[in-house]
Amino acid sequence: MGHRSLRHQVEALKLLHDLNQSRMVGNNAGSAAVEGNLELRRNLLRNKPQTVAERARESLFSRLVEILSQVISIEQDLLASLSEDLRSFLLRHKDSVDLKNICLRMSVNKAGYQSDKDLRELRVCLQLIVDNLLSVLREENSLSSIGAIRRLVGISTTFLDM
């Protein structure tokens, strides 16, 4: 069960990276020269005027992608070091499927635009995954999970800043 849930999270992260990449192409997708040159795309994106709300959404999106990357890294480390019994309870499959579905929905929205609702749902889902991991690891109370607990608590506190 743990590996399947982790696979959904990795697929969700890939969707978010693809979404970010397509967003960088943006309105310049018609130009083959722009499509082939990542640096040119970044410069065009930087030069495009953005509202404060757009910059805030972009910043939140980047932070959520980074959090998901950290959570996946923690879970991979835990799956390698924990007992088989705990591995089966470590990742709630439903939460990972929900995460992937949110990312799928975001990826099909027009031009990679992230709505406040999508970002809020992504944040809540990630927070739920982190909280569930913390709960399971605190119940386990083993030496092998202390580092993961610290990292997850750090991630959990970043949600308060969002």
C-alpha positions in Angstrom: 0.0 0.0 0.0 2.8 2.5 0.9 4.6 2.1 -2.4 1.3 2.6 -4.4 0.5 5.8 -2.5 4.0 7.1 -2.9 3.7 6.4 -6.6 0.6 8.6 -6.8 2.5 11.4 -5.0 5.4 11.1 -7.4 3.0 11.3 -10.4 1.3 14.4 -8.8 4.7 16.0 -8.4 5.5 15.3 -12.1 2.1 16.9 -13.1 3.0 20.0 -11.1 6.4 20.2 -12.7 4.8 19.8 -16.1 2.3 22.4 -15.3 5.0 24.8 -14.2 6.9 24.1 -17.4 3.8 24.8 -19.6 3.1 27.9 -17.7 6.5 29.2 -18.5 5.9 28.7 -22.2 2.6 30.6 -21.7 1.5 32.8 -24.6 4.8 32.4 -26.4 4.1 28.7 -27.3 3.6 29.6 -30.9 7.2 30.5 -31.5 9.4 27.4 -32.1 12.5 29.4 -31.2 11.0 30.3 -27.8 9.8 26.7 -27.2 13.3 25.3 -27.8 15.1 27.8 -25.6 14.3 27.5 -21.9 16.4 30.6 -20.9 14.5 32.7 -23.5 11.2 31.5 -22.1 12.3 32.4 -18.5 13.3 35.9 -19.6 10.0 36.4 -21.4 8.1 35.2 -18.4 10.1 37.6 -16.1 9.4 40.5 -18.5 5.7 39.9 -18.6 3.8 42.2 -16.3 2.1 40.3 -13.4 -0.4 41.5 -10.9 0.3 41.1 -7.2 -2.2 38.3 -7.0 -0.5 36.4 -9.9 2.9 36.7 -8.2 1.3 35.5 -4.9 -0.2 32.5 -6.6 3.1 31.7 -8.4 5.0 31.9 -5.1 2.4 29.7 -3.3 2.5 27.2 -6.2 6.3 27.0 -6.0 6.2 26.5 -2.2 3.7 23.7 -2.5 5.8 22.0 -5.1 8.8 22.2 -2.8 6.8 20.8 0.1 5.6 17.9 -2.0 9.2 17.1 -3.0 10.2 17.2 0.7 7.4 14.9 1.7 8.2 12.4 -1.0 11.8 12.4 0.1 10.9 11.8 3.7 8.5 9.0 2.8 11.1 7.3 0.6 13.5 7.4 3.5 10.9 6.0 5.9 9.8 3.2 3.6 13.5 2.0 3.4 14.0 2.0 7.2 10.7 1.1 8.8 9.1 -2.2 9.6 6.7 -3.8 7.2 3.8 -3.3 9.6 4.3 0.4 9.8 4.9 0.8 6.1 1.4 -0.4 5.3 0.0 2.3 7.6 2.4 5.0 6.6 0.7 6.4 3.6 -3.1 6.7 3.3 -3.9 5.8 -0.2 -7.0 8.0 -0.4 -5.0 11.2 0.4 -2.4 10.4 -2.3 -5.2 9.7 -4.9 -6.9 13.0 -3.9 -3.5 14.8 -4.3 -3.0 13.3 -7.8 -6.6 14.2 -8.8 -6.1 17.8 -7.7 -2.9 18.0 -9.7 -4.6 16.4 -12.7 -7.4 19.0 -12.6 -4.9 21.8 -12.3 -3.0 20.5 -15.3 -6.0 20.6 -17.6 -7.0 24.2 -16.6 -6.4 26.8 -19.4 -2.8 27.7 -19.9 -1.7 26.3 -16.6 -3.5 29.0 -14.6 -3.8 28.1 -10.9 -7.0 29.3 -9.3 -7.0 30.2 -5.6 -9.4 27.3 -5.1 -7.0 24.8 -6.7 -4.1 26.1 -4.7 -6.1 26.0 -1.4 -7.2 22.4 -2.1 -3.6 21.4 -2.9 -2.4 23.0 0.3 -5.1 21.4 2.4 -4.4 18.0 0.9 -0.6 18.3 1.5 -1.2 19.4 5.0 -3.5 16.4 5.6 -0.8 14.1 4.3 1.9 15.7 6.5 -0.5 15.6 9.6 -1.3 11.9 9.0 2.4 11.0 8.6 3.2 12.9 11.9 0.4 11.0 13.7 1.6 7.6 12.5 5.2 8.3 13.3 4.5 9.8 16.8 2.5 6.6 17.6 5.4 4.5 16.5 7.8 6.5 18.7 11.0 4.8 17.3 14.5 6.1 16.9 14.3 5.6 13.2 11.5 8.1 12.8 12.8 11.0 15.0 14.5 12.7 12.0 11.4 12.4 9.9 9.2 13.8 12.6 11.5 16.8 12.9 11.4 17.4 9.2 7.6 17.0 9.0 7.1 19.4 11.9 9.2 21.9 10.0 7.0 21.4 7.0 3.9 21.6 9.1 4.9 25.0 10.5 5.4 26.4 6.9 1.7 25.8 6.3 1.0 28.4 9.0 2.8 31.0 6.9 0.7 30.3 3.8 
